[in-house]
Amino acid sequence: MKVLMTGGGTAGHINPALAIADTIRQHHPDTEILFVGTPQGMEARLVPAAGFEFTSMPVAGFQRKLNLTNIKRNAEAIGHLILSGRRSARIIRVFQPDIAIGTGGYVSGPILRKAAQMGVPVLVHEANAFPGVTVKMLAHYCECVMIAVEDAKKRLPDGTKTVVTGNPVRAEILEYDRETARRELGVDDRPLIVSFGGSLGARTINESMLDLLARSAKDGRYQHIHGYGKYGGFVLDELKARGVELSQCPNLDVREFIKDMPRVMAAADLVICRSGAMTLTEIQAQGKAAILIPSPNVAENHQYFNAMALVERGAADIIVESDITPELLTEKADALAGNAERLAEMSANARKMAILDSRERIYRIVKKVLQKHGKL
């Protein structure tokens, strides 16, 4: 069996694709899997590192804000678009896949559209509550769109066949229970707040978190693990300027990266973070109360809609970035972290949203489509 996978640009597209490919290979170890991505995207590094064959195809999105630099980028994007059909056909003709599966990103569009035109059955997975432009465009070409949350269905073209599968959850996220994680981290009975803004660090979150961290250093009300990211080193300098000596504050753990996220997430009482699809999937799987601060710098403002899917079900609170202040964030954190009953309610609501068998749901659909077309 041969499976063509495509998707890239961000971890939110790549990680689900890798999880789907891994699941197919677990069921069918002899399956040949080829990933198609962009040469400059994260997928060019992550896919080969995961042990899958990778081939690149230049594709670029169009820039909406017009200036000289973006006009040049748009001209290049047009050039790639003109050539994308021929390039896609060549990849498909050589590999001869039995099925093509995409998870979004610009590269998914031309590859999956051409695959459908060449008679290859196509599936698409949408991780976000607000489907991207590429997924909306592909809805007419695929057997069905596998959606992470029910909310996505109303934002797809009329007549689109959808199946709710959830997002694949990392196995490590399910391995830890709260008590084990807290014991290993040396956490006591005080509420544990876990906050982060991604691997690069979200400046707004870092700046807004300083008041809460500095206060906790003085009153010890909470335990707090904060990941400030690659460009958030100023947090350490700012805390020191406020008289905070982290070495003297055992209740504070301020680090660049939270590398043991499965354990830290399991131990948390309250999570403060962005609202990328995969992060929210893990929050739901662990049943954690959250304050979500959606990034406004994403396509179609999809992180806001991701967050609202939880907010509307009583599983999270939200602060829109344009409204955030250190005072507001501290106020909301106090209102939740200091209220065990509310934390428990939000935790239960988050857990109700979790789909823990997403990998198997997706595999069943892949298997059904392959059997339908006589490929399995």
C-alpha positions as CSV (number, residue, x, y, z in Angstrom):
1,M,0.0,0.0,0.0
2,K,1.2,3.5,-0.8
3,V,0.1,6.6,1.1
4,L,0.8,10.2,0.0
5,M,0.8,12.6,3.0
6,T,0.9,16.4,2.6
7,G,0.7,19.3,5.0
8,G,3.1,21.8,6.5
9,G,4.2,25.3,7.4
10,T,3.4,24.9,11.1
11,A,3.5,22.3,13.7
12,G,-0.3,22.4,13.8
13,H,-0.3,20.9,10.3
14,I,2.7,18.6,10.6
15,N,2.1,16.9,13.9
16,P,-1.4,15.5,12.9
17,A,0.1,14.3,9.6
18,L,2.9,12.5,11.4
19,A,0.4,10.9,13.8
20,I,-1.8,9.7,11.0
21,A,1.2,8.3,9.1
22,D,2.4,6.6,12.2
23,T,-1.0,5.0,12.9
24,I,-1.3,3.7,9.4
25,R,2.2,2.2,9.6
26,Q,1.3,0.5,12.9
27,H,-1.6,-1.2,11.2
28,H,0.3,-1.9,8.0
29,P,4.0,-2.0,8.6
30,D,4.9,-2.5,4.9
31,T,3.1,0.7,3.8
32,E,5.1,3.1,1.7
33,I,4.5,6.6,2.9
34,L,5.7,9.7,1.1
35,F,5.3,13.2,2.6
36,V,5.2,16.3,0.3
37,G,6.0,19.6,1.9
38,T,7.7,22.9,1.2
39,P,11.5,23.0,1.2
40,Q,11.6,25.9,3.7
41,G,8.9,24.7,6.1
42,M,9.3,22.9,9.4
43,E,8.2,19.7,7.7
44,A,11.5,19.5,5.8
45,R,13.2,18.8,9.1
46,L,10.6,17.1,11.2
47,V,9.3,14.5,8.7
48,P,12.7,12.9,7.9
49,A,13.5,13.0,11.6
50,A,10.4,11.0,12.2
51,G,11.6,8.4,9.8
52,F,9.4,9.1,6.8
53,E,10.4,9.8,3.2
54,F,10.1,13.4,2.2
55,T,10.0,15.3,-1.1
56,S,9.6,19.1,-1.4
57,M,7.6,21.2,-3.7
58,P,7.9,25.1,-3.7
59,V,4.6,26.7,-2.8
60,A,3.9,30.0,-1.1
61,G,0.9,31.9,0.2
62,F,-0.2,35.3,-1.0
63,Q,0.5,38.4,1.2
64,R,-2.5,40.5,1.8
65,K,-0.6,43.6,3.0
66,L,0.9,45.2,0.0
67,N,4.3,46.7,0.0
68,L,7.3,46.3,-2.3
69,T,8.6,43.2,-0.5
70,N,5.2,41.5,-0.5
71,I,4.5,42.4,-4.1
72,K,7.7,40.5,-4.9
73,R,6.6,37.6,-2.7
74,N,3.2,37.5,-4.4
75,A,4.9,37.4,-7.9
76,E,6.9,34.4,-6.7
77,A,3.8,32.8,-5.3
78,I,2.1,33.2,-8.7
79,G,5.0,31.5,-10.3
80,H,4.9,28.5,-8.0
81,L,1.1,28.3,-8.5
82,I,1.5,28.1,-12.2
83,L,4.0,25.3,-12.0
84,S,2.3,23.5,-9.1
85,G,-0.1,21.4,-11.2
86,R,2.7,20.0,-13.3
87,R,5.0,19.4,-10.3
88,S,2.1,17.7,-8.4
89,A,1.3,15.5,-11.4
90,R,4.9,14.4,-11.6
91,I,5.1,13.4,-7.9
92,I,1.8,11.5,-8.1
93,R,2.7,9.7,-11.4
94,V,6.1,8.5,-10.0
95,F,4.8,7.5,-6.5
96,Q,1.4,6.1,-7.7
97,P,-0.4,6.4,-4.3
98,D,-3.4,4.4,-3.3
99,I,-4.7,7.3,-1.2
100,A,-3.7,10.9,-0.5
101,I,-4.2,12.6,2.9
102,G,-3.7,16.2,3.7
103,T,-3.7,18.2,7.0
104,G,-3.7,21.8,5.7
105,G,-1.1,24.3,4.7
106,Y,-0.5,25.8,1.3
107,V,1.2,22.7,-0.1
108,S,-1.8,20.6,0.5
109,G,-3.9,22.5,-2.1
110,P,-2.2,21.7,-5.4
111,I,-1.1,18.2,-4.4
112,L,-4.5,17.0,-3.3
113,R,-6.4,18.7,-6.0
114,K,-4.2,17.1,-8.7
115,A,-4.5,13.7,-6.9
116,A,-8.3,13.9,-7.1
117,Q,-8.1,14.8,-10.7
118,M,-5.9,11.8,-11.4
119,G,-8.3,9.4,-9.7
120,V,-6.6,9.1,-6.3
121,P,-9.0,9.1,-3.3
122,V,-8.4,12.1,-1.1
123,L,-9.0,12.7,2.6
124,V,-8.4,15.9,4.6
125,H,-8.0,16.5,8.3
126,E,-8.8,19.9,9.8
127,A,-7.3,20.5,13.3
128,N,-8.9,23.9,13.9
129,A,-12.4,25.0,14.8
130,F,-12.2,27.5,11.9
131,P,-11.1,25.6,8.7
132,G,-8.4,27.2,6.6
133,V,-8.7,28.5,3.0
134,T,-6.9,25.4,1.7
135,V,-9.3,22.9,3.5
136,K,-12.3,24.8,2.3
137,M,-11.1,24.7,-1.3
138,L,-10.4,21.0,-1.0
139,A,-13.8,20.1,0.5
140,H,-15.2,19.5,-3.0
141,Y,-12.4,17.2,-4.0
142,C,-12.2,14.8,-1.0
143,E,-14.1,11.8,0.2
144,C,-14.7,13.6,3.5
145,V,-13.2,16.2,5.8
146,M,-12.1,14.8,9.2
147,I,-12.8,17.6,11.7
148,A,-11.4,18.0,15.2
149,V,-14.5,19.7,16.6
150,E,-18.1,19.9,15.6
151,D,-17.9,23.7,15.3
152,A,-15.8,23.4,12.1
153,K,-18.7,21.8,10.2
154,K,-20.7,25.0,10.0
155,R,-17.7,26.8,8.6
156,L,-17.2,24.5,5.6
157,P,-19.0,24.7,2.2
158,D,-22.5,23.4,2.1
159,G,-22.7,19.8,1.3
160,T,-19.3,18.9,2.7
161,K,-19.2,15.4,4.1
162,T,-17.6,15.6,7.6
163,V,-16.7,13.2,10.3
164,V,-15.6,14.3,13.8
165,T,-12.4,12.5,14.6
166,G,-10.7,14.9,17.0
167,N,-6.9,15.6,16.8
168,P,-4.4,12.8,17.4
169,V,-3.1,12.9,21.0
170,R,0.5,12.2,21.8
171,A,0.7,9.0,23.8
172,E,2.9,10.6,26.4
173,I,0.1,13.1,27.3
174,L,-2.0,10.1,28.5
175,E,0.7,8.4,30.4
176,Y,0.9,10.7,33.4
177,D,-1.7,11.1,36.2
178,R,-1.8,14.3,38.3
179,E,-0.5,12.7,41.5
180,T,2.5,11.0,39.9
181,A,3.4,14.1,37.9
182,R,3.2,16.4,41.0
183,R,5.3,13.9,43.0
184,E,8.0,13.8,40.4
185,L,8.0,17.6,40.1
186,G,8.1,18.1,43.8
187,V,4.9,20.0,43.8
188,D,3.0,20.5,47.1
189,D,-0.7,21.1,47.7
190,R,-0.8,24.7,46.6
191,P,-2.4,25.4,43.2
192,L,0.1,25.0,40.3
193,I,-0.2,27.4,37.4
194,V,1.6,26.5,34.2
195,S,2.0,29.2,31.6
196,F,3.8,29.4,28.2
197,G,3.5,31.2,24.8
198,G,5.1,28.7,22.5
199,S,8.7,27.8,21.6
200,L,9.6,31.3,20.5
201,G,7.8,33.0,23.3
202,A,4.8,35.3,23.1
203,R,6.0,38.8,24.3
204,T,2.5,39.8,25.3
205,I,2.1,36.8,27.6
206,N,5.6,37.2,29.0
207,E,5.0,40.8,29.8
208,S,1.6,40.2,31.3
209,M,2.8,37.4,33.5
210,L,5.5,39.4,35.3
211,D,3.2,40.9,37.9
212,L,1.8,37.4,38.9
213,L,5.3,35.9,39.0
214,A,6.7,38.7,41.1
215,R,3.8,38.5,43.5
216,S,4.1,34.8,43.9
217,A,7.7,35.2,44.7
218,K,6.8,37.3,47.6
219,D,3.6,35.7,49.0
220,G,4.1,32.1,47.8
221,R,0.4,31.8,47.1
222,Y,0.9,29.6,44.0
223,Q,3.4,27.3,42.5
224,H,4.2,28.4,39.0
225,I,6.0,26.9,36.0
226,H,6.5,29.5,33.2
227,G,8.1,28.9,29.8
228,Y,9.3,32.2,28.3
229,G,10.5,30.9,25.0
230,K,13.5,31.6,22.7
231,Y,13.0,35.4,22.6
232,G,11.7,35.9,26.2
233,G,14.9,36.0,28.1
234,F,14.0,39.6,29.2
235,V,11.7,37.9,31.8
236,L,14.6,36.9,33.9
237,D,16.1,40.4,33.8
238,E,12.8,42.0,34.6
239,L,12.1,39.7,37.6
240,K,15.6,40.4,38.9
241,A,15.0,44.1,38.6
242,R,11.9,43.7,40.7
243,G,13.9,42.1,43.4
244,V,13.0,38.5,42.6
245,E,15.9,36.0,43.1
246,L,14.5,32.8,41.5
247,S,17.1,30.7,43.4
248,Q,15.4,31.8,46.6
249,C,11.8,31.1,45.3
250,P,11.2,27.3,45.3
251,N,7.6,27.8,44.3
252,L,8.7,29.4,40.9
253,D,10.2,27.5,38.0
254,V,10.9,30.0,35.2
255,R,12.6,28.4,32.2
256,E,13.1,28.9,28.5
257,F,11.4,25.7,27.4
258,I,9.0,23.3,29.1
259,K,10.6,20.2,27.6
260,D,8.7,17.8,29.9
261,M,5.2,19.1,28.9
262,P,3.3,15.9,29.3
263,R,4.4,15.7,33.0
264,V,4.0,19.4,33.6
265,M,0.6,19.6,32.0
266,A,-0.6,16.6,34.1
267,A,0.5,18.3,37.3
268,A,-1.1,21.7,36.5
269,D,-4.3,23.1,38.1
270,L,-4.5,26.0,35.7
271,V,-2.9,26.5,32.3
272,I,-2.4,29.9,30.7
273,C,-1.4,29.7,27.0
274,R,-2.2,30.3,23.4
275,S,-5.0,28.3,21.7
276,G,-3.3,26.4,18.9
277,A,-5.3,23.2,18.0
278,M,-2.8,20.7,19.3
279,T,-2.3,22.5,22.6
280,L,-6.0,22.6,23.2
281,T,-6.2,18.9,22.3
282,E,-3.7,18.1,25.1
283,I,-5.5,20.4,27.6
284,Q,-8.8,18.5,26.9
285,A,-7.1,15.1,27.1
286,Q,-5.6,16.0,30.5
287,G,-8.8,17.8,31.6
288,K,-7.2,21.1,32.6
289,A,-8.9,24.5,33.3
290,A,-7.3,27.2,31.2
291,I,-7.1,30.9,30.5
292,L,-6.6,31.2,26.7
293,I,-4.9,34.1,25.0
294,P,-5.4,33.5,21.2
295,S,-2.6,34.7,18.9
296,P,-4.0,37.3,16.5
297,N,-1.2,36.6,14.1
298,V,-2.7,33.5,12.5
299,A,-4.8,32.9,9.4
300,E,-8.5,33.6,9.7
301,N,-7.9,34.4,13.4
302,H,-8.4,30.6,13.9
303,Q,-7.0,30.6,17.4
304,Y,-9.8,32.7,18.6
305,F,-12.4,30.3,17.3
306,N,-10.4,27.4,18.8
307,A,-10.6,29.1,22.2
308,M,-14.3,29.9,21.9
309,A,-15.1,26.2,21.3
310,L,-13.8,25.6,24.9
311,V,-15.2,28.9,26.4
312,E,-18.7,28.2,25.1
313,R,-18.6,24.8,26.8
314,G,-17.4,26.1,30.1
315,A,-14.0,24.6,29.8
316,A,-11.9,27.8,29.6
317,D,-11.7,31.5,30.1
318,I,-10.4,33.8,27.4
319,I,-8.5,37.1,27.1
320,V,-8.3,38.7,23.7
321,E,-4.7,40.0,23.2
322,S,-5.8,43.5,22.5
323,D,-7.5,43.6,26.0
324,I,-4.7,41.9,28.0
325,T,-3.0,43.8,30.9
326,P,-1.0,42.4,33.8
327,E,-3.8,43.4,36.1
328,L,-6.5,41.6,34.1
329,L,-4.5,38.4,33.8
330,T,-3.7,38.4,37.5
331,E,-7.4,39.0,38.3
332,K,-8.5,36.1,36.2
333,A,-5.8,33.8,37.5
334,D,-6.8,34.5,41.1
335,A,-10.5,34.0,40.3
336,L,-9.7,30.5,39.0
337,A,-6.7,29.3,40.9
338,G,-8.3,30.3,44.2
339,N,-11.5,28.5,43.5
340,A,-11.2,24.7,43.7
341,E,-14.9,24.2,42.8
342,R,-14.6,26.2,39.6
343,L,-11.3,24.5,38.6
344,A,-12.9,21.1,39.0
345,E,-15.9,22.2,36.9
346,M,-13.8,23.5,34.1
347,S,-11.6,20.5,34.2
348,A,-14.6,18.2,33.9
349,N,-15.9,20.2,31.0
350,A,-12.5,20.1,29.2
351,R,-12.3,16.4,29.7
352,K,-15.8,15.9,28.2
353,M,-14.5,17.5,25.0
354,A,-11.6,15.2,24.7
355,I,-11.5,12.6,21.9
356,L,-8.9,10.1,23.1
357,D,-9.3,7.5,20.2
358,S,-8.7,10.0,17.4
359,R,-6.0,8.0,15.8
360,E,-8.3,4.9,15.5
361,R,-11.2,7.0,14.3
362,I,-9.0,8.4,11.5
363,Y,-7.6,5.0,10.6
364,R,-11.1,3.5,10.3
365,I,-12.0,6.2,7.8
366,V,-8.8,5.6,5.9
367,K,-9.4,1.9,5.8
368,K,-13.0,2.4,4.7
369,V,-12.0,4.6,1.8
370,L,-9.2,2.2,0.7
371,Q,-11.7,-0.7,0.7
372,K,-14.3,1.3,-1.2
373,H,-11.8,1.9,-4.0
374,G,-10.4,-1.6,-3.9
375,K,-7.1,-0.6,-2.6
376,L,-7.1,-2.7,0.6
